[in-house]
Amino acid sequence: MIWEKSPESAETGECVEVAITRSEALIRTSRFPAGGHLTVGAVAWARLTARIGDLRVA
């Protein structure tokens, strides 16, 4: 599984990381990567990221 960070992450490297699978997105903090993750369905993740994109444009 490949965990990715936003290119806009903090200079310290501490940020939220996401791993995408066919059916879900797994979200964790880079500060404690072994501390578990939040799982979100693919449809919910797509809606969330679309909404964030809408907010950035506004």
C-alpha positions as CSV (number, residue, x, y, z in Angstrom):
1,M,0.0,0.0,0.0
2,I,1.3,3.5,-0.9
3,W,0.7,6.3,1.5
4,E,0.8,9.8,-0.1
5,K,1.1,13.3,1.4
6,S,-0.1,16.5,0.0
7,P,2.6,18.6,-1.7
8,E,1.3,21.4,0.5
9,S,2.2,19.5,3.8
10,A,4.0,21.3,6.5
11,E,7.8,21.8,6.3
12,T,8.2,19.4,9.2
13,G,6.5,16.7,7.1
14,E,3.7,16.2,9.6
15,C,0.4,16.0,7.8
16,V,-2.4,13.7,6.9
17,E,-1.5,10.8,4.6
18,V,-3.9,8.9,2.3
19,A,-3.8,5.5,0.7
20,I,-6.3,4.8,-2.0
21,T,-7.6,1.4,-2.9
22,R,-10.4,0.3,-5.3
23,S,-13.1,0.6,-2.7
24,E,-11.8,3.0,0.0
25,A,-9.5,5.7,1.2
26,L,-7.4,5.1,4.3
27,I,-6.4,8.2,6.2
28,R,-3.7,8.5,8.9
29,T,-1.5,11.1,10.5
30,S,2.2,11.0,9.4
31,R,3.1,11.9,13.0
32,F,1.9,8.5,14.3
33,P,1.7,6.2,11.2
34,A,1.4,3.0,13.3
35,G,-1.4,4.5,15.3
36,G,-4.1,3.3,13.0
37,H,-6.2,4.9,10.3
38,L,-9.6,6.0,9.4
39,T,-11.3,4.2,6.5
40,V,-13.7,6.1,4.2
41,G,-15.6,4.6,1.2
42,A,-14.5,5.6,-2.2
43,V,-17.7,7.5,-3.0
44,A,-17.5,9.4,0.3
45,W,-13.8,10.2,-0.4
46,A,-14.6,11.5,-3.9
47,R,-17.4,13.7,-2.6
48,L,-15.1,15.1,0.2
49,T,-12.2,15.9,-2.1
50,A,-14.6,17.5,-4.7
51,R,-16.1,19.7,-1.9
52,I,-12.7,20.7,-0.7
53,G,-11.8,21.6,-4.3
54,D,-14.9,23.7,-4.5
55,L,-14.0,25.6,-1.3
56,R,-10.5,26.4,-2.5
57,V,-11.9,27.9,-5.7
58,A,-14.4,30.1,-3.9
